Amino acid sequence: MYLNKEAYLSNLARSGGRTFDYRKAAESGGWADWRREFRLKLRELLGMRHIEAPADLRPACEETEELDAYTLEKWHIATEPGIVIPFYLLLPRGKPGPFPLVIAPHGHGRRGKEVYVGRFADDRERSEALEGDRDIALQAVGAGYAVIAPDVRGFWEMAAEEDMARGKANSCETLQRSALMYGRTLIGERVHDMGRLIDYAATRGEIDVSRIAITGNSGGGTVSLFTAALDERVGVAVPGSYFCTFERSIVPIHHCPCNIVPGMLQLGEMYDVAGLIAPRPILVVHGRDDAIYPIEGTREAFDHLRNVYRSMGAEDRCELYVGQGGHRYYKERVWDFVGKHLG
């Protein structure tokens, strides 16, 4: 005898009864109350109220490099007491500012932000990154945007030293295990970090923080979706290789522990979370053959999300682009969409 997994998952699903199912707001027309209460509960579920943000960002520049088409600066700022977040800032050269901003959180990969800005370790990393369109920061600055490309918490310079010394790809399990014991989550911490980066961007005269987009692939898509849902300063969201239903992806398929939010399905499905972005523009980018976020779940989730936007009279701001491949980024539609809605 083994566990009846189908019955187990069915029992879990029946115990859900999502409090913030968007259809309740659609029936009542109470979108403002739904957004306000859902955001409050979601921030609480992510443990964000337990994260202390220092009053002073304490920005420090580590490096500046003048390239043909853009200037690259490396900075770090304080995100928690004793914790700093390193990031690259890319600014177009030879063009008048202030520039709209693209925040580009990366996904799973040992070297984090380095790949997004084209600082490849070797030819193999370069080839794999370019084949999967993962040079996202370079794409954005080439399109005329200021770009912030940070290390996402748990990776590269924001990983635990002992994990990097052992050759591990990340510290997601190490950090998530500790965070959960104190009522926090890695997703909440990462959203908090993105907010600190926006705070910093507001101090730079070259950046127009009234026009902000966020986009990343896989884990970067996770950060993009949750950040846009919770921080209304983000004007355009483009999550890549993430948007699906939790019930078709995170629940039945093995994923990194950093994706886990205890009790998430008591509050809402992924399309409910994405509904918090409405009526701000969202482009869902996904691969037809993505094995860990199945396209059937993505299409199902997108149908629900489109209903949210339709209810708000903003269906034209909600798009799905399906690339003809697997779990990777697809840039074909991204910058036209961002340009249309961000300027």
N, C-alpha and C positions, 0 to 999 in steps of 0.2 A: 504493500500500500504506500502510495505517495500522496502528497498534498494535491488536491483537486484545484489546480491553479485557476482554471476558468471560473469555478464557483467562488474562489477567494476574491478574484478581481471583480466579479459581479456583485459580491457582498459589499466590497469597498465602494463601488459605484453607487449602490443604493443608499449607502450611508452619507453620500455627499450632500445633495440638496443645496446647491450653491446659493449663498445668501445674496450675491450680487449678479445673478444671472441677468444679462442685459435686457431680456424680454420683459422682466418686471418693470423696468424703467420705460420701455417702449410702450407698454400697455397703459401706464399711468401718465406718461409724458413728463415724469419727474426726473429728467436728465441731470439737472443741476444738483439735486439732492443725492442722486446716485453717484455722480462723480465725486462730490465732496466726501461722502461717507465711505465710499469704496477706497479712495486714495488714503484716507485716514487709517482704515483697517489694514490696507495692504502695507503701508509703511510700518505699522505695528507688527504685522506678521513677519516682515523682513527684518525686524529688530532694529530699525533705523533710529528709534528714539534712544537706544542705548549707546549710540555712537557720538562721542564728543568731538565737536569741530573747534579747533583753536581759533580765537578771534583774528589772529594775524596769520596771513598766508605764508609769510616769510619766504617770498620767492628768491631763488638763487639761480643765476645763469652759470652753467658749467662749460658751455661751448657755443661758438658761433661760426658758421661756415657760409661764405658767399658763393653760391653756385650760379650757373648761367641764367636760369629762369626763376630761381627762388632763393631766399635766405633760410637756412636751417639753424635753429637755436635749440639747445638742450637746456631744460630747466627742471627744477623740482620745487614743489610747494608742500606746506604742511597740510595733512589731511586729518590726522588725529595726533594727540600728544605723543611726540617721539616718533611718529610715522610720517614719511614723506612719499609723495608720488612723483616719479620721474616721467618726463614727457618731452617729445619734440614739438616745437612750434615751427611750422613752415609758412612763410609769407611770400606771395608772388613779388617778383621784381619788375620794375619798369611799368607798373600799372598804378593808377591812383587808388588809394583806399578811402575810407575804411572798407575792409573786405568782409563779406559774409563768412561765417565760421562753419567748418565741418569738423565734428569730433569723431575720431575713428578708433574705437576700442577693438582690439584684436581678439581672436579666438584662441583655441588650444594650439599650442606650438611653443617649444621651449624658449625661443628667442623673442617672443612677444613683439613689441613695437618696432624692432629693428627691421623686420620683414616688410611692414607696412610703409616704411620710409625708404626702402631699397638698400639698406645696409646689410647686404647678404653676406653670410659667412663663407660661402663657396659657390661654385657654379651649380652644384646640385640644388642648393637652397634657392638660388636665383631661378633656375629652370622650373622647379616645382611651384614657386610663388607666382611667377608670371603665367604659367599654364592655368593656375586657378584664379587669376585676376586678383591676387592678394596684395598687390602694391597699392593699396587703397589710398594712402596719404599722397602718393605721387600722382595718382589719378585726380584727386581733389585739387591739389595745388595747380596742376596743369589746366584744370578747368576754371582757375581764377579765384579759388577760395583760400582763405587762411585755414590752416589745418592744425588741430591738436591731436597728436598720436601718443597716447600714454601707454605705460605698462599697466595692464589690468592686474588687480590684486591677485597674487598667487603665482605670477609668472615673472621670469627673468629678474629684473632688479627689484621686483616686489614679491619675490619668492623667498622662502626660508633658506638661509645659507647652507644648512646641512643637507637640504634636499638637492640643491644645485651641486654640492660637492659629491653627492652620491650618483650624479648623472640623471636624476629624475627630470621629467619634462616639466613638472610644475609642483606647487605646494597646495593644490586645491584640497586634497583630502586632509592634509595636516591642518590647514586653516579652518576648513569647514567643521571638522570635528570639534575644535576648540570653540568656534563661534556658536555652534548649536547649543553647547553646554551653558552659554551665557545669554541665550535668547536672541542671538544674532544669526545672520546668514551671510554667505559670501555675496549673493546677489545684492542684498541690502548694502553691504560695504562697498561694492563696486558702483552702485548707483550713487551712494554718498560721495565717492571719489569723483564721479563725473560732475556732480554739482560743484565741488570745489574747483574743478577745472573751469567751469563756466564763471565762477566768481573771479578767478584769475583773468580770464579773457576780458572781463568787464573793466580791468585796469589798463588794458592795452588800447591806445588810441587808434591802432591800425585795424582793429576788429570791430565790426558792427554786431553787437550781441542782440540786436533786435531781429537778426536773421541767422538762426542756428539750425543746422541739420546734424543728425547723428546716424552713422552707418558702420556696420562691422559684420564679420562673417562668423557663423557658428556661435561660439561663446560670445563673440562680439555682437552677434545678432541678439542674443539674450540681453546683454547690457543695453543695447540700443533700444529694445522694446520696453524694458522696464524703466529705463531713464526717461524716455519720452512719455510714458504713461504717468510718471510721478512728478516730472519737472516741466511745467508749462513754458519755461523759457525755450525749450526745444520746439522749433517750428515745423520741422520735417523729419520723419523717421523712415529709415530704410533698413529694416532688419534682414540680414542674409542668412540663409541656411539654418533657420531656427523655427520660424512660425509654423505651428502645427496645432494639434490638440494635445494636451498633456496626456489624455487617456490613450492616445495612439503612439506617443513617443516616450516621454519621461517615465511613465508608469510601467509599460511592458518591456521596454528596450533598455539595455545597459547603457548608462550615461555616467559621465563624471559626477561625483557627489556634489560638486558645486552647483548643479542644477536643482538640487532638492530644496524645497520650501515647505516645511512641515505644516500641514493643514491647508495648503493652497487650494485644493479642490473643494474645501468647505466654503471658500469665498467665491472663486470663479474659475472658469476655464481660460485658456490662453487668449481666446478671442474676446473674453470679457475684459481682461487686462489691456489688450490692444484697443478695445473700445474707449478706454480712458484717453486715448490720443485724439479721438474724434472731437471736433471736425478738422483738426490739423491734418495735413496730408501725410499719407503713409503709402509706401511702395514695398510690398512683400517680394523678396527675391528668393527663388528656390530652385533646386534641381529636380528634374523629373525622376531621376533614379537615386535620390537621396535615401540611403538605407537606414539611417537612424532618426530621420524625421520624414516618415513616408508621405509621399505626395498626396495620397488619398486623404490623410489627416489634414494636410495643408489646405487642400481644396475645401474640405468640410469646414475648417476654421475660417477660411476666407469668405465662404458664403454667409456665415454668421456675422463676420465683421462688416461685410458689405451691407447687411441689414441695418447695422448700427448707423453707418454713414448715410444710408438711404433715409432712415428715420429723422436724421438731422438735416436733410436736404443737401448733403455733401458727398454724394456717391461718386462724383467726378474726382474726388481727392483720394480715392482708395483704389489701388491697383495691385494686381498680381502679375509678376513676370516669372515664367517658368523657363529655365535654361535646360538645354538638351544634354544633361550630364548628371553627375552625382553631387556629393557634399562639398561644395566649393562656392566661391563668389561668382556672380555674373554681372559684369559692368555694363552690358549693352544698353539697358534702359535707364540706368541709375542717374547719370549726370544730366540727361535731358529732363528727367522728372524733377531732380533737385533744382535745376535752372528754371524750370517753369514755375515752381512754387516758392523758391527762395530768392530768385533773381540773381 
